[in-house]
């Protein structure tokens, strides 16, 4: 019976080692978005701590300042969890191989993983395990070190486009402002190039932010910038351009729109942020007809020619916006995005009510401290 217990304990430790290594490989090496329980739970509980640190009814400045450290601390916490799993697993295996008492098994495990050499074993198999643990500890540290340049390179490419958008769409970014600005500088003929550039940006975002989900939580260097609000501004601008402005047929804008909402949906699906995967074109959206008419007035005053049938234009705009309306607003809330028109200045429709175990429950974008089903602001109906 004692032998069976030792074998079971050894196998349990071996399984824990395999789980830690699988988590590390899926997080840092595997070039695809494969969900991992250890990584997810580590980031979720780290977020809970940060939400407690923020406190009740914080200002956006407070949230941004505190949450700026969330992703870096989450990665360091993840490394700590991996190392702790290895230490615990090898302690169990050392004990199963006869290293007594438990304190000595723990000291041998800790000494091995950090290659301190303060505790050794004269027995063969414990020595083999000690060398194996030392190699795995160095491997985990190396994986994280090589992982950081990859995600920072993606981060820099993402933020370069976000920063350039301020030149075109203002701060906070606004779709009507962007279209009006292009008209005033007589560069609407360059919009096709813009749609192509952002189609490529969306494609890269989908690949990088699903393969390396920690990127989702890295905040922009400027507090009023966000990859979510940038994405929403481009999508709204393309929707207005396609649906409401008189111009030659522009397939690049339609391709950019499709690339954008596919990107946001896949990121949201990986993060388990809810959204409607197959909305009906007639479903209500969170942008009201009054807001739409004001946007049309703004771009018309800049000199853009609008379509004569405003009702048909509004229907077309709704048909495009519904593809990304809820997923965009949910991602804005999930990432604590700064306030931007039509994006993070409102809550999704009641049908999108959801809770996150990550600690975002109980507080909306306006700082409310009780959870309430999200309400539309100025929406249809």
Backbone torsions as a table, in degrees:
resi	resn	phi	psi	omega
1	UNK	NA	-41.6	179.2
2	UNK	-63.4	-38.5	179.0
3	UNK	-64.8	-42.0	178.8
4	UNK	-61.3	-41.5	178.4
5	UNK	-61.9	-41.6	179.4
6	UNK	-65.6	-41.3	178.8
7	UNK	-63.7	-43.8	179.7
8	UNK	-62.6	-40.9	179.2
9	UNK	-65.8	-40.2	178.9
10	UNK	-63.5	-44.4	-179.8
11	UNK	-66.1	-36.1	177.0
12	UNK	-63.8	-43.1	176.4
13	UNK	-63.0	-40.4	179.1
14	UNK	-63.6	-38.8	178.2
15	UNK	-65.3	-38.5	177.8
16	UNK	-64.3	-39.3	176.4
17	UNK	-61.9	-44.5	178.6
18	UNK	-61.9	-38.2	179.3
19	UNK	-65.6	-43.2	179.3
20	UNK	-63.8	-43.1	179.7
21	UNK	-67.1	-40.2	178.5
22	UNK	-62.5	-41.1	177.8
23	UNK	-62.7	-43.3	-179.2
24	UNK	-64.8	-43.0	-178.7
25	UNK	-66.6	-44.5	-179.2
26	UNK	-66.6	-31.7	-177.7
27	UNK	-80.0	-38.7	-169.2
28	UNK	-110.3	-21.4	-172.6
29	UNK	-116.1	-48.1	-173.0
30	UNK	-61.6	120.8	-175.6
31	UNK	-84.8	50.1	175.1
32	UNK	-159.5	159.0	-177.7
33	UNK	-82.7	98.1	177.3
34	UNK	-112.3	116.3	-179.0
35	UNK	-59.0	140.4	178.9
36	UNK	-135.0	124.7	-174.3
37	UNK	-62.8	-41.7	-176.5
38	UNK	-64.4	-47.9	-179.7
39	UNK	-62.9	-44.9	-178.5
40	UNK	-62.6	-48.9	-177.4
41	UNK	-65.3	-35.1	178.1
42	UNK	-62.0	-46.2	-179.9
43	UNK	-69.6	-35.8	179.3
44	UNK	-63.9	-47.1	-178.2
45	UNK	-71.9	-30.9	173.2
46	UNK	-63.9	-38.2	178.7
47	UNK	-65.8	-37.8	177.1
48	UNK	-58.2	-43.9	178.9
49	UNK	-61.9	-42.1	179.7
50	UNK	-67.3	-36.3	177.4
51	UNK	-65.2	-37.1	175.7
52	UNK	-65.8	-36.4	178.8
53	UNK	-66.3	-35.6	-179.9
54	UNK	-65.5	-40.4	179.5
55	UNK	88.7	-168.1	-174.5
56	UNK	-92.2	139.7	175.1
57	UNK	48.8	54.8	-179.1
58	UNK	-78.9	159.0	170.3
59	UNK	-75.9	164.4	178.3
60	UNK	-63.3	-36.9	-179.8
61	UNK	-59.3	-40.5	178.6
62	UNK	-66.5	-46.4	179.7
63	UNK	-59.8	-44.8	-177.6
64	UNK	-65.0	-42.4	-178.3
65	UNK	-63.9	-42.5	-178.7
66	UNK	-73.6	-46.1	-175.4
67	UNK	-71.8	-13.9	176.2
68	UNK	-61.5	-26.6	-179.7
69	UNK	-91.5	-4.7	-172.8
70	UNK	-62.3	-51.5	-177.0
71	UNK	-64.2	-47.7	177.7
72	UNK	-59.6	-44.4	179.4
73	UNK	-65.6	-36.9	178.0
74	UNK	-60.5	-41.2	178.6
75	UNK	-66.4	-42.2	177.6
76	UNK	-65.0	-38.4	177.2
77	UNK	-64.2	-38.9	178.7
78	UNK	-62.4	-42.9	176.1
79	UNK	-60.6	-41.4	178.8
80	UNK	-62.4	-40.6	178.7
81	UNK	-63.9	-44.3	177.9
82	UNK	-59.0	-46.9	-179.3
83	UNK	-64.6	-40.4	179.3
84	UNK	-64.2	-38.7	177.4
85	UNK	-63.1	-41.2	178.9
86	UNK	-65.9	-43.1	-179.9
87	UNK	-61.2	-46.7	179.3
88	UNK	-64.4	-41.6	-178.6
89	UNK	-65.2	-45.6	-178.9
90	UNK	-72.4	-29.5	173.4
91	UNK	-60.1	-44.1	178.4
92	UNK	-63.3	-41.2	-178.8
93	UNK	-70.0	-38.6	175.9
94	UNK	-61.2	-43.9	-179.4
95	UNK	-64.1	-39.3	179.0
96	UNK	-64.7	-27.5	179.4
97	UNK	-88.3	4.3	173.1
98	UNK	102.7	7.6	176.0
99	UNK	-75.4	116.5	-176.2
100	UNK	-129.5	151.4	-8.0
101	UNK	-77.0	-172.2	-177.4
102	UNK	-60.2	-35.3	-179.8
103	UNK	-61.0	-40.4	179.5
104	UNK	-67.7	-38.7	177.1
105	UNK	-62.4	-40.5	178.4
106	UNK	-66.5	-42.7	179.5
107	UNK	-63.7	-39.2	178.4
108	UNK	-65.2	-39.5	179.0
109	UNK	-65.9	-47.3	179.9
110	UNK	-64.7	-40.1	178.7
111	UNK	-64.5	-35.3	-177.5
112	UNK	-72.9	-45.7	-173.3
113	UNK	-68.1	-31.3	178.0
114	UNK	-97.1	9.6	178.7
115	UNK	48.9	40.5	-179.6
116	UNK	-79.7	-33.7	-179.8
117	UNK	72.7	18.5	-178.4
118	UNK	-80.7	-20.2	178.9
119	UNK	-133.1	133.4	-179.2
120	UNK	-133.4	170.3	176.8
121	UNK	-130.5	137.0	179.7
122	UNK	-84.8	-7.5	-178.7
123	UNK	-85.9	150.5	-171.8
124	UNK	-66.6	-57.3	-173.3
125	UNK	-66.6	-40.8	172.6
126	UNK	-59.7	-34.7	177.4
127	UNK	-66.2	-38.8	177.6
128	UNK	-61.6	-46.1	178.6
129	UNK	-62.7	-36.4	-179.5
130	UNK	-62.5	-44.5	178.0
131	UNK	-65.8	-39.5	179.2
132	UNK	-62.9	-42.6	179.6
133	UNK	-64.8	-39.7	178.4
134	UNK	-61.5	-42.3	179.0
135	UNK	-65.4	-40.5	179.7
136	UNK	-67.4	-37.7	177.8
137	UNK	-61.6	-44.8	177.1
138	UNK	-65.1	-36.2	179.9
139	UNK	-63.6	-44.8	179.8
140	UNK	-62.3	-43.6	179.4
141	UNK	-63.7	-40.7	179.1
142	UNK	-65.4	-40.6	179.2
143	UNK	-60.3	-43.6	-179.4
144	UNK	-67.6	-39.6	180.0
145	UNK	-63.1	-41.9	179.5
146	UNK	-75.6	-21.2	179.4
147	UNK	-72.2	-37.0	-174.9
148	UNK	-61.8	-46.5	177.9
149	UNK	-59.4	-33.6	-180.0
150	UNK	-64.5	-48.7	-176.7
151	UNK	-73.1	-30.5	178.6
152	UNK	-72.4	-31.8	175.2
153	UNK	-64.8	-43.6	176.6
154	UNK	-64.8	-39.0	178.9
155	UNK	-61.4	-43.7	-178.9
156	UNK	-65.3	-39.9	178.0
157	UNK	-66.4	-39.3	178.3
158	UNK	-63.0	-46.8	-173.9
159	UNK	-73.6	-25.5	176.5
160	UNK	-61.6	-43.7	178.6
161	UNK	-68.4	-39.2	179.7
162	UNK	-63.2	-41.2	179.6
163	UNK	-67.2	-41.7	178.4
164	UNK	-63.4	-29.0	-179.1
165	UNK	-64.2	-30.3	178.7
166	UNK	-59.6	-35.2	178.5
167	UNK	-63.7	-34.5	-174.1
168	UNK	-94.3	-31.8	-171.2
169	UNK	-122.4	2.5	178.2
170	UNK	81.3	-176.8	178.6
171	UNK	-139.4	116.6	-1.3
172	UNK	-66.9	153.5	-175.4
173	UNK	-67.0	144.7	-178.8
174	UNK	-140.5	131.5	-179.1
175	UNK	-62.8	-47.1	177.9
176	UNK	-60.6	-37.4	178.4
177	UNK	-62.6	-41.2	-178.8
178	UNK	-64.6	-47.4	179.9
179	UNK	-64.1	-40.9	178.9
180	UNK	-64.1	-38.7	-179.4
181	UNK	-67.5	-40.2	177.0
182	UNK	-63.1	-36.5	179.1
183	UNK	-69.3	-40.9	-177.7
184	UNK	-65.5	-33.8	179.5
185	UNK	-94.4	9.6	175.7
186	UNK	56.2	48.1	-179.7
187	UNK	-124.4	22.8	179.7
188	UNK	-63.2	-21.9	177.0
189	UNK	-70.0	-13.5	178.5
190	UNK	-92.9	-0.3	-179.1
191	UNK	-63.3	-32.7	178.3
192	UNK	-60.0	-39.4	176.6
193	UNK	-64.0	-39.4	179.3
194	UNK	-63.3	-45.1	179.0
195	UNK	-61.1	-39.1	179.1
196	UNK	-65.3	-41.5	179.5
197	UNK	-62.4	-43.1	-178.1
198	UNK	-76.9	-24.4	171.4
199	UNK	-62.1	-43.4	175.7
200	UNK	-64.6	-38.2	177.8
201	UNK	-62.1	-43.3	178.6
202	UNK	-63.7	-40.5	179.9
203	UNK	-62.9	-43.1	178.4
204	UNK	-67.9	-37.2	177.9
205	UNK	-61.4	-44.9	-179.4
206	UNK	-60.3	-44.5	-178.0
207	UNK	-67.6	-46.9	-173.6
208	UNK	-76.2	-39.7	-174.0
209	UNK	-81.8	-12.8	171.5
210	UNK	-92.4	-39.2	176.9
211	UNK	-69.5	-37.7	-179.5
212	UNK	-125.7	77.6	-171.7
213	UNK	-63.4	-17.1	176.2
214	UNK	-59.8	-26.4	179.2
215	UNK	-59.8	-30.6	-179.5
216	UNK	-56.4	-35.3	-172.1
217	UNK	-94.0	-6.0	176.4
218	UNK	-75.5	119.9	-175.5
219	UNK	-85.7	155.6	-179.6
220	UNK	-66.3	153.4	178.1
221	UNK	-59.8	-34.1	178.0
222	UNK	-94.6	130.9	-176.5
223	UNK	-59.0	-27.2	-177.7
224	UNK	-91.8	7.0	177.6
225	UNK	-104.2	151.7	176.3
226	UNK	-161.8	140.5	177.3
227	UNK	-66.0	-29.0	-180.0
228	UNK	-70.4	-47.0	-179.9
229	UNK	-67.8	-32.4	176.1
230	UNK	-64.8	-45.8	179.1
231	UNK	-60.9	-44.5	-179.8
232	UNK	-63.3	-38.4	179.8
233	UNK	-64.1	-44.5	179.0
234	UNK	-64.1	-42.2	-179.9
235	UNK	-64.9	-41.4	178.5
236	UNK	-67.0	-39.6	178.8
237	UNK	-62.7	-43.6	179.1
238	UNK	-65.5	-38.0	178.9
239	UNK	-64.2	-43.9	177.7
240	UNK	-64.6	-41.6	-178.3
241	UNK	-63.4	-44.2	-178.2
242	UNK	-70.9	-42.8	-169.6
243	UNK	-86.7	-28.3	-164.3
244	UNK	-125.9	-15.1	-174.3
245	UNK	-104.6	136.4	177.9
246	UNK	-75.9	119.0	179.5
247	UNK	-166.5	168.6	175.6
248	UNK	-65.3	151.8	-178.7
249	UNK	-53.9	132.4	-173.7
250	UNK	-125.3	88.4	-179.6
251	UNK	-66.3	-24.9	179.7
252	UNK	-62.6	-37.2	178.6
253	UNK	-66.1	-40.2	179.6
254	UNK	-67.2	-39.2	178.1
255	UNK	-66.7	-38.7	177.6
256	UNK	-62.5	-43.7	178.7
257	UNK	-60.3	-46.2	-178.4
258	UNK	-65.7	-42.5	177.3
259	UNK	-60.3	-36.4	-177.3
260	UNK	-68.3	-49.8	-176.4
261	UNK	-74.8	-25.6	172.8
262	UNK	-66.5	-42.6	177.9
263	UNK	-58.3	-51.7	-177.8
264	UNK	-63.1	-39.7	-179.9
265	UNK	-64.6	-41.8	-177.7
266	UNK	-70.8	-36.9	174.7
267	UNK	-64.1	-45.5	-179.7
268	UNK	-63.9	-40.4	179.8
269	UNK	-63.0	-40.7	179.8
270	UNK	-66.8	-37.2	-179.7
271	UNK	-83.3	-2.5	-177.3
272	UNK	63.3	33.4	171.7
273	UNK	-88.2	120.3	-171.3
274	UNK	-71.7	151.6	176.0
275	UNK	-164.7	166.0	177.2
276	UNK	-87.5	111.9	-176.5
277	UNK	-74.4	-15.8	-178.1
278	UNK	-142.1	69.4	-177.6
279	UNK	-72.0	152.0	175.4
280	UNK	-85.9	140.9	-179.9
281	UNK	-56.6	-24.0	-179.4
282	UNK	-91.4	0.8	179.3
283	UNK	-64.3	149.5	178.2
284	UNK	-67.5	154.9	177.1
285	UNK	-124.7	171.3	-175.8
286	UNK	-88.7	-3.8	174.4
287	UNK	-93.5	125.3	-177.7
288	UNK	-82.3	163.8	177.0
289	UNK	-63.5	-35.4	178.4
290	UNK	-62.9	-43.7	178.6
291	UNK	-65.2	-39.8	177.8
292	UNK	-62.4	-45.6	179.5
293	UNK	-62.5	-37.0	178.0
294	UNK	-65.6	-39.5	177.4
295	UNK	-63.9	-41.6	177.8
296	UNK	-63.0	-41.2	178.4
297	UNK	-61.6	-40.1	-178.4
298	UNK	-64.5	-44.1	-178.4
299	UNK	-77.6	-26.6	175.8
300	UNK	-68.3	-38.3	178.6
301	UNK	-64.6	-25.9	177.7
302	UNK	-78.3	-10.6	176.2
303	UNK	112.9	-0.3	177.6
304	UNK	-76.1	140.0	179.6
305	UNK	-88.0	122.4	-179.2
306	UNK	-91.3	159.2	176.0
307	UNK	-66.8	146.3	-176.5
308	UNK	-68.2	-39.7	-177.0
309	UNK	-85.1	90.4	-176.5
310	UNK	-66.9	-32.9	-179.5
311	UNK	-66.1	-43.4	178.0
312	UNK	-66.4	-36.2	178.3
313	UNK	-64.3	-42.6	178.5
314	UNK	-62.9	-40.8	177.8
315	UNK	-63.2	-41.1	178.7
316	UNK	-66.4	-41.1	178.1
317	UNK	-61.2	-45.8	177.8
318	UNK	-59.0	-39.7	-179.1
319	UNK	-63.6	-33.4	176.2
320	UNK	-79.7	-44.9	-175.1
321	UNK	-63.8	-33.5	-176.1
322	UNK	-62.9	-22.1	-179.9
323	UNK	-68.0	-25.3	-177.1
324	UNK	-131.8	4.4	-172.9
325	UNK	-58.4	-58.9	-175.3
326	UNK	-71.0	-42.8	-178.0
327	UNK	-64.0	-36.4	179.0
328	UNK	-64.9	-47.9	-178.1
329	UNK	-67.7	-36.2	177.6
330	UNK	-67.1	-40.4	177.1
331	UNK	-66.5	-36.4	177.3
332	UNK	-61.7	-41.0	178.9
333	UNK	-70.2	-42.6	-178.3
334	UNK	-60.7	-37.9	-176.9
335	UNK	-94.3	4.8	-178.7
336	UNK	56.2	48.3	-176.1
337	UNK	-68.8	150.4	175.4
338	UNK	-66.5	160.3	-178.2
339	UNK	-66.7	129.5	176.7
340	UNK	-144.9	143.4	-177.2
341	UNK	-57.2	134.3	175.5
342	UNK	70.1	6.3	-175.1
343	UNK	-125.1	-72.8	-175.2
344	UNK	-108.2	13.7	178.4
345	UNK	-99.7	14.5	-176.4
346	UNK	-156.0	169.3	177.3
347	UNK	-108.6	153.4	178.7
348	UNK	-65.3	174.5	179.4
349	UNK	-66.7	156.1	-178.7
350	UNK	-54.9	-29.5	-179.8
351	UNK	-65.1	-14.4	-178.8
352	UNK	-100.3	14.5	179.2
353	UNK	-56.2	133.2	-176.5
354	UNK	-155.7	163.3	177.7
355	UNK	-128.2	145.7	177.0
356	UNK	-118.3	131.7	176.5
357	UNK	-71.2	-3.0	-176.0
358	UNK	-80.6	5.1	177.0
359	UNK	93.8	7.4	178.1
360	UNK	-87.0	-8.0	178.2
361	UNK	-68.2	151.0	176.2
362	UNK	87.1	6.6	-177.3
363	UNK	-156.1	123.5	-179.6
364	UNK	-102.3	-178.0	-174.1
365	UNK	-62.1	-24.2	179.6
366	UNK	-89.1	-0.2	175.5
367	UNK	96.1	11.4	178.3
368	UNK	-63.2	142.8	-173.5
369	UNK	-100.0	-4.7	173.8
370	UNK	-112.3	142.8	176.6
371	UNK	-74.4	131.5	172.4
372	UNK	-134.8	148.8	175.2
373	UNK	-54.2	135.6	-176.0
374	UNK	-63.7	137.7	-179.7
375	UNK	-112.8	149.2	174.4
376	UNK	-69.7	149.8	173.6
377	UNK	-121.3	106.4	179.2
378	UNK	70.9	24.1	-177.1
379	UNK	-86.1	-168.6	-178.4
380	UNK	-71.7	159.2	164.4
381	UNK	93.8	NA	NA
